Amino acid sequence: MSALELCPYFHPTQIVLVDDDIDFLGNLSLQLEADLPYLLFDSTAKALSYINDRRIDSRSRQRFFRLAEQDGEQKIVLDIDAISRELYFSNRFSQISVAMVDYAMPQMNGLDFCRQIRNPHIKKILFTGVATERAAVDAFNDGVIDRYIRKSERYVYDHLNSTIRELQQMHIRETFAAASDVFSVAGPSWLADSHVIDLMETLRQRYRIVEYYLVARPSGFLLIDGEGRMYRLLLSSPEEQTEQLRRARQAGAPEECLQAIDRGEILLSPSVLDIASDGQSDVLRHWSRYSSPATPLAGPRYGFWALFDQRDMPGAPPPPEATFSRYLDWLDTVGYSLM
């Protein structure tokens, strides 16, 4: 799985910040972007205990793959329904993805700390000064740390925020790939489509999206903001547009609706179309309420995209009870008690 490829799912994961200078930690916490969840430790012993006492999560091997018959053979396939159910696990945000540690500390230096982290999937950032930069370079080359950041950099906090985001993505990507590589199962090819990647970043910023999950039938993602508000992103290939038109006609959609789909002006909410196809065709009398403009998407496969706010959308999946905002509130109440 390439670093330029979208993960099949993403949700925020926990960051552990370790430095013996409590004032520095306090200032550092103010420089982190608001949607990065963190815990502060001024004790290396407490931080290591917190990290190493947690169970290493290998759930993706059980959850995201299943046996299916293809071409008369039993094969391991990606279970997209299982991926979309991940948003209902209440502890999904508490997984540790990144540890950022200062080099010069009295109890143990940052490199010794990183060597003692047992979970191989946790990404490690070393904060270093000029005097210890050579040691950081050697540790990076030896795979002890994943990144090092000089405290003296002019834009050090911008660098830190972008690095944490990169490593959070890498953590989930590698956790998923650890299973998919074993089973030789690839995700949809459009996860690596630069147009889709750019679109996802635009929507993340516009709607303050913090987590997303791959869905199918039809293709796309569930997008979720910090308050648990859900959106359905529909990526419609020409074939899927034709299939939506066929299903809408079969479900008795008004002619005006059918013409709008055929002209590529709108797409219908997948959940509403499912309801209509199951015999509740009356819902399509209000088709304009349950449609969204179809926006052209350049790329080798997908013709249009549309975004649907899932609030009050018939048939839409329920929002998660455990939201990222509530998780951040919980971190605020327990964070200092763990130091």
ZAMARGU-4260 file (C-alpha; in steps of 0.2 Angstrom, whole numbers, plus 5000, padded with zeros to 4 digits):
<rodrens>
0) 5000/5000/5000 | 5008/5016/4994 | 5010/5031/5005 | 5000/5041/4992 | 4986/5029/4994
5) 4970/5032/5005 | 4968/5020/5019 | 4952/5010/5018 | 4947/5019/5034 | 4954/5032/5045
10) 4950/5039/5063 | 4960/5049/5075 | 4972/5040/5086 | 4981/5044/5102 | 4998/5053/5103
15) 5009/5052/5118 | 5021/5067/5121 | 5035/5064/5133 | 5047/5077/5140 | 5054/5080/5158
20) 5050/5099/5156 | 5032/5101/5161 | 5032/5119/5155 | 5038/5114/5138 | 5025/5101/5137
25) 5011/5114/5142 | 5017/5125/5128 | 5019/5111/5116 | 5001/5106/5119 | 4995/5123/5114
30) 5004/5122/5098 | 4996/5106/5092 | 4981/5107/5080 | 4964/5105/5089 | 4959/5088/5082
35) 4975/5079/5087 | 4972/5069/5103 | 4987/5068/5115 | 4992/5064/5132 | 5007/5072/5141
40) 5020/5063/5152 | 5034/5071/5161 | 5040/5054/5167 | 5047/5041/5155 | 5043/5027/5167
45) 5025/5032/5168 | 5024/5034/5149 | 5032/5018/5145 | 5020/5009/5157 | 5005/5017/5149
50) 5011/5012/5131 | 5017/4995/5135 | 5003/4989/5146 | 4991/4991/5132 | 4986/4976/5121
55) 4993/4977/5104 | 4978/4978/5092 | 4978/4965/5078 | 4959/4966/5075 | 4961/4970/5056
60) 4965/4951/5053 | 4949/4946/5060 | 4937/4960/5055 | 4942/4966/5038 | 4943/4950/5028
65) 4932/4936/5024 | 4930/4920/5013 | 4920/4922/4998 | 4918/4912/4982 | 4925/4920/4966
70) 4926/4911/4949 | 4922/4895/4958 | 4936/4896/4971 | 4936/4901/4989 | 4946/4917/4991
75) 4950/4929/5005 | 4942/4946/5000 | 4941/4963/5008 | 4925/4964/5019 | 4920/4982/5016
80) 4904/4980/5027 | 4916/4976/5042 | 4926/4992/5038 | 4911/5003/5039 | 4906/4995/5056
85) 4922/5000/5063 | 4915/5017/5067 | 4903/5009/5080 | 4918/5003/5091 | 4919/5015/5106
90) 4937/5013/5109 | 4943/5017/5091 | 4951/5033/5096 | 4961/5026/5111 | 4974/5017/5100
95) 4991/5024/5101 | 4999/5028/5085 | 5013/5041/5088 | 5025/5044/5103 | 5035/5060/5103
100) 5049/5061/5115 | 5063/5073/5119 | 5081/5066/5118 | 5089/5074/5133 | 5080/5068/5149
105) 5087/5063/5166 | 5078/5046/5168 | 5083/5039/5151 | 5086/5048/5135 | 5074/5048/5121
110) 5082/5034/5110 | 5082/5022/5125 | 5064/5026/5128 | 5060/5022/5109 | 5069/5006/5110
115) 5058/5000/5124 | 5042/5003/5116 | 5035/4985/5112 | 5022/4989/5099 | 5031/4989/5082
120) 5016/4999/5074 | 5019/5014/5085 | 5028/5028/5076 | 5041/5037/5085 | 5047/5056/5084
125) 5062/5062/5092 | 5064/5080/5097 | 5082/5084/5096 | 5095/5098/5099 | 5110/5103/5089
130) 5121/5092/5100 | 5112/5076/5098 | 5107/5078/5079 | 5120/5065/5074 | 5113/5052/5086
135) 5096/5056/5079 | 5102/5053/5061 | 5109/5036/5066 | 5094/5031/5075 | 5083/5035/5060
140) 5094/5025/5048 | 5094/5010/5060 | 5074/5011/5061 | 5074/5015/5080 | 5064/5031/5076
145) 5053/5036/5061 | 5056/5055/5061 | 5067/5067/5071 | 5063/5086/5073 | 5075/5099/5078
150) 5069/5110/5092 | 5078/5125/5084 | 5068/5124/5067 | 5060/5141/5063 | 5043/5133/5060
155) 5045/5118/5071 | 5027/5117/5077 | 5020/5117/5059 | 5033/5103/5055 | 5027/5093/5070
160) 5009/5095/5066 | 5011/5089/5048 | 5023/5075/5054 | 5010/5068/5067 | 4996/5068/5054
165) 5008/5059/5041 | 5013/5046/5054 | 4994/5043/5060 | 4990/5039/5042 | 5005/5028/5041
170) 5001/5019/5057 | 4983/5014/5051 | 4990/5010/5034 | 5003/4998/5040 | 4991/4990/5053
175) 4979/4986/5039 | 4993/4981/5027 | 5000/4969/5039 | 4985/4959/5036 | 4981/4963/5018
180) 4999/4958/5013 | 4997/4941/5021 | 4981/4938/5012 | 4987/4946/4996 | 4971/4957/4995
185) 4971/4974/4988 | 4958/4988/4991 | 4949/4997/4977 | 4961/5004/4964 | 4953/5022/4966
190) 4960/5023/4983 | 4976/5028/4974 | 4968/5040/4962 | 4975/5057/4965 | 4959/5065/4960
195) 4950/5055/4974 | 4964/5059/4986 | 4962/5078/4983 | 4944/5077/4984 | 4944/5069/5001
200) 4957/5082/5007 | 4945/5096/5001 | 4930/5088/5010 | 4940/5085/5026 | 4944/5104/5027
205) 4927/5110/5022 | 4917/5099/5033 | 4930/5097/5047 | 4930/5078/5044 | 4940/5068/5056
210) 4936/5050/5051 | 4931/5041/5036 | 4926/5023/5031 | 4926/5014/5015 | 4908/5008/5009
215) 4902/4999/4993 | 4886/4997/4984 | 4888/5010/4977 | 4906/5015/4980 | 4912/5029/4991
220) 4915/5033/5010 | 4906/5038/5026 | 4913/5054/5032 | 4911/5059/5050 | 4915/5076/5059
225) 4920/5078/5077 | 4902/5079/5083 | 4897/5063/5074 | 4888/5071/5060 | 4889/5059/5045
230) 4890/5062/5026 | 4889/5049/5012 | 4902/5052/4998 | 4896/5044/4982 | 4909/5041/4969
235) 4899/5036/4953 | 4907/5028/4938 | 4898/5029/4922 | 4893/5011/4925 | 4886/5015/4942
240) 4877/5030/4936 | 4868/5019/4923 | 4864/5007/4937 | 4857/5020/4948 | 4846/5026/4933
245) 4840/5008/4930 | 4835/5006/4949 | 4827/5023/4950 | 4816/5019/4935 | 4812/5002/4941
250) 4807/5009/4958 | 4795/5021/4949 | 4805/5038/4951 | 4796/5053/4942 | 4802/5056/4924
255) 4809/5073/4930 | 4821/5064/4942 | 4826/5051/4929 | 4830/5064/4916 | 4841/5073/4929
260) 4851/5057/4933 | 4852/5053/4914 | 4859/5071/4911 | 4872/5069/4925 | 4864/5083/4935
265) 4860/5074/4951 | 4863/5058/4960 | 4851/5050/4972 | 4855/5046/4990 | 4860/5027/4990
270) 4850/5024/5006 | 4834/5032/4999 | 4836/5022/4983 | 4838/5006/4993 | 4821/5010/5002
275) 4812/5014/4986 | 4819/4998/4978 | 4812/4988/4993 | 4795/4993/4988 | 4793/5010/4997
280) 4793/5020/4980 | 4783/5034/4988 | 4799/5041/4995 | 4804/5046/4977 | 4790/5058/4976
285) 4802/5069/4986 | 4817/5065/4976 | 4824/5083/4975 | 4825/5082/4994 | 4835/5066/4993
290) 4846/5070/4979 | 4863/5080/4977 | 4871/5089/4963 | 4883/5077/4953 | 4900/5085/4951
295) 4912/5079/4938 | 4927/5070/4945 | 4942/5069/4933 | 4951/5053/4933 | 4952/5036/4924
300) 4936/5028/4931 | 4924/5039/4941 | 4913/5052/4932 | 4904/5061/4946 | 4904/5063/4965
305) 4890/5069/4976 | 4889/5072/4995 | 4874/5068/5006 | 4871/5074/5023 | 4864/5059/5032
310) 4854/5069/5045 | 4836/5064/5043 | 4840/5054/5027 | 4829/5039/5027 | 4838/5022/5028
315) 4854/5031/5033 | 4865/5022/5046 | 4864/5029/5063 | 4878/5040/5069 | 4891/5034/5081
320) 4888/5036/5100 | 4906/5038/5103 | 4911/5054/5095 | 4928/5062/5093 | 4923/5078/5103
325) 4917/5067/5117 | 4934/5058/5117 | 4943/5074/5118 | 4933/5080/5133 | 4937/5063/5141
330) 4956/5066/5138 | 4955/5083/5146 | 4948/5076/5162 | 4960/5061/5163 | 4976/5067/5155
335) 4985/5076/5169 | 4980/5062/5181 | 4991/5050/5171 | 5007/5061/5171
</rodrens>
